[in-house]
Amino acid sequence: MDIYNMLPHFGKVQKWIKAKEQEAREEFGVELTLRFTDANFQLGIDAVSKLVSDVLSVPINKILSTSREEEEKEARQIIMYLCKMHISELKPGELAAYFNKDRTTILHSYARIEDLLKAADASMIEKMKNCQNELLKRITE
C-alpha cells in the first residue's frame, strides 16, 4: 500500500482496534489484543523523535535542547508535525510539555511545515518523504 494512503489513517486504525478490544471485553468477557502489525511498535512522541533524529542525523539531545540552530529547530518542527498527523489523540499541550515549549510554538510549527509543503519546498518535501517512509517501515516491520 502507498505510504501516503496508509499513514493518515493510522490513528483511525488505532481507534478501531481499541474499540474492537473493548467490544470483546464487554461482549465475551475476554481480553483481546489486536495489533496493527506483528511488531510491538508504539507510535508516540518518543518513537517519532527517535525516528526523525535517525533520518535527519540530528542527535536527539540537540533536538530536545533549546537550540535555535536551523537544523535542530527544523527537526523539532518535523517531529511536531508528524505527531499531529499520526497520533490522533495527541494534543498540542502534550507536545508543548515534551519539548518544554509554549502551546503556540507547537501551533506555529504545524503551520510552518504545512506552508513549506504547500509551497513545494524541495528540501522539506524530501525530508518529510524520508521520515514518512521510515515511519511506515517501522510500523510495518
C-alpha angles and dihedrals in degrees: 000000000000113000094229091056096045107042099056087060097050093098091049091050090051091052091048091051092050091049092051091048090051091047091054091049093050100039102037104016092236133125109238124186116199121185131200089218139007088256122086091231114153114201106219140131092276093052093047091046092051091046094051090045090054096044097045095036092232114139112247092231089059092047090052093045125092091251117144093198108134095239095053094039092051092048089053091049092050090051090050092049094047091048090052092050099044109027102063098184094051117109126206090245091060091052089046091055092047093052094034089238136128118267090243089058088058091050090048090052092053090051094046094053092045090050092051092049092047090049088054093239100187095210094051093044090053093048093048092046091052092047093046092049092050091047091053091047092053093045094051100039 
